[in-house]
């Protein structure tokens, strides 16, 4: 008998919050209760995408896009007002003295600067 080895190649984690309780300047720690997700509110109005990961060997296969589509489906299913997400920019520290965050993001999106996230 042959066994099939299975592994997780992509994952995401989200929770529902009432965004009015936090506001636009809330930190990841505030929005996730320090990553514990004990503030999940099934009656909230917002899906917060707190994390997404794709195995490096499987990047470029549109797995993140599929996970985002899953988030959209959840937001529709539960009739939520919005989806919010945040992202790390690990290479921004190399440019912080020269570029504003907006300029950095623009250059990453234009593929002038590489950022792994």
TISEDO-961939 format. One record per atom (N, C-alpha, C): y, z, x; residue in one letter. Coordinates in steps of 0.1 Angstrom, whole numbers, plus 5000, padded with zeros to 4 digits. Each point is the difference from the previous one (the first is absolute). Example, Ala and Ser with C-alpha at 12.3 -4.5 7.8 and 13.67 -1.06 7.14 Angstrom:
REM TISEDO-961939
494350785132a 501250004991a 501250005009a 501149934996s 501150005009s 501150084992s 
REM end
This chain:
REM TISEDO-961939
498850005009x 501250004991x 501250005009x 501049924996x 501249995008x 501150084993x 500750075009x 501150084994x 501349935003x 500950004991x 501349945001x 501050115004x 500749975011x 501050105004x 501349964994x 500650104993x 501249984993x 501150095006x 501249945000x 501150095005x 501349964992x 500950095000x 501249984993x 500949925009x 500649894996x 500849915008x 501550014996x 500250054988x 501450014995x 500050114989x 501250075000x 500150114990x 501550024997x 500250064988x 501450044997x 499950134991x 501150075000x 500150124993x 501350004992x 500050034988x 501250014991x 499950124991x 501250044995x 500050114990x 501149974991x 500050064988x 501049984990x 500950125001x 501349975000x 501050115000x 501149974989x 500850094997x 501249984992x 501149995010x 500449875002x 501049975011x 501350084999x 500450034987x 501350074998x 500050145006x 498850055003x 499950135006x 500250005015x 500149885006x 500149985015x 501249935004x 500249884995x 501249925004x 499749915012x 501049915003x 499949895009x 499950055015x 500450125003x 500050045014x 498850105003x 499150014990x 498950095002x 499149955012x 499550095008x 499149975011x 498649984995x 499249945009x 498549994998x 499450144997x 500450105008x 499550134997x 500350064987x 501249974995x 500450054987x 499349924989x 499949875002x 499349924989x 498550024999x 499450055011x 498550025000x 499650155001x 501050094999x 499750145002x 499350025014x 500749955010x 499550015014x 498649935002x 499849904992x 498749935001x 498950064992x 500250114993x 499050064992x 499849944986x 501049934996x 499949934987x 499950104988x 500350125002x 499950104989x 501149984989x 501049915003x 501049984991x 499849874991x 498849955001x 499649894991x 500350044985x 500749914993x 500450034986x 499549894991x 498950024993x 499549904991x 501049954990x 501050084997x 501149964991x 501249945006x 499949985013x 501249955008x 500349854996x 501049955006x 500549864997x 499949915012x 499550055011x 500149925013x 498750015008x 499549885004x 498850005009x 500650005014x 499750105008x 500450015014x 498949965009x 500149895007x 499049965010x 500250075013x 499250105002x 500350095012x 499349955013x 499049914999x 499349975012x 499249874997x 499949925011x 499149884999x 499649985015x 498749965001x 499449985013x 499149884999x 500049925011x 499049895001x 499550005014x 498750005001x 499349995013x 500549895008x 500350025013x 500749895008x 499149885001x 498750014999x 499149895001x 500149914987x 500650054990x 500049934987x 501449964995x 501050025009x 501449964997x 500149854999x 500949964992x 500249854997x 499249954989x 499250094993x 499149954989x 500750044987x 501250034999x 500850034988x 499450124993x 499450095007x 499550124994x 501150094994x 501150015008x 501250084996x 500549954987x 500149874999x 500549934988x 499150044988x 498750005002x 499150034989x 500250154996x 500250095010x 500250144996x 501350014992x 501149935004x 501250004993x 499849954985x 499249904999x 499749954987x 499450104991x 499150085007x 499350114993x 501150114995x 501050025009x 501050104996x 500849944988x 500349875000x 500749944989x 499250024987x 498749985001x 499150014988x 500050154995x 500050095009x 500150144996x 501350034993x 501149955005x 501350034994x 500149944986x 499449884998x 500049944987x 499150084991x 498850045005x 499050074991x 500650134995x 500850075008x 500550134996x 501549994996x 500549874998x 501349984995x 501150075008x 499949995013x 501050075009x 501249915001x 501150065003x 501349935002x 500049925013x 499450065010x 500249945014x 498950045009x 500049935011x 499250035012x 500950025011x 499950115008x 500850015012x 499150025012x 500449965011x 499250015012x 500950035012x 499550055010x 500750025013x 499249945011x 500649985011x 499249945011x 500450065013x 499150025009x 500350045014x 500449885008x 500950025009x 500449905009x 499850055014x 498850005005x 499750075013x 500749945012x 500449885000x 500749945011x 501550014999x 500550054989x 501550014999x 500650095011x 499250105004x 500550095010x 500549935013x 499449885002x 500349925012x 501449934999x 500550004987x 501249924997x 501150084994x 499750134998x 500950084992x 501450015006x 500249995013x 501350005006x 500849874999x 499249894997x 500749874999x 500149944986x 499150044991x 500049944987x 500050104989x 500749974989x 499950084988x 498649984994x 499650094991x 498749984994x 499949874992x 501149964993x 500149884992x 499849885010x 500750005011x 499949895009x 498649995006x 499450115003x 498750015005x 499049944990x 500050044988x 499149954990x 500249854998x 501349955000x 500249864998x 499449925012x 500150055012x 499449935011x 498550015000x 499450104995x 498650014999x 499549904989x 500749994989x 499749914989x 500149855005x 501049985009x 500249865005x 499149975012x 499250105004x 499049995011x 500749985013x 501250065001x 500750005013x 499550125008x 499750114993x 499550135006x 498650024993x 499150055008x 498750034994x 499950154998x 499550044988x 499750144996x 498749994993x 499050095005x 498749994995x 499850034985x 501050074995x 499950044986x 500749904991x 
REM end
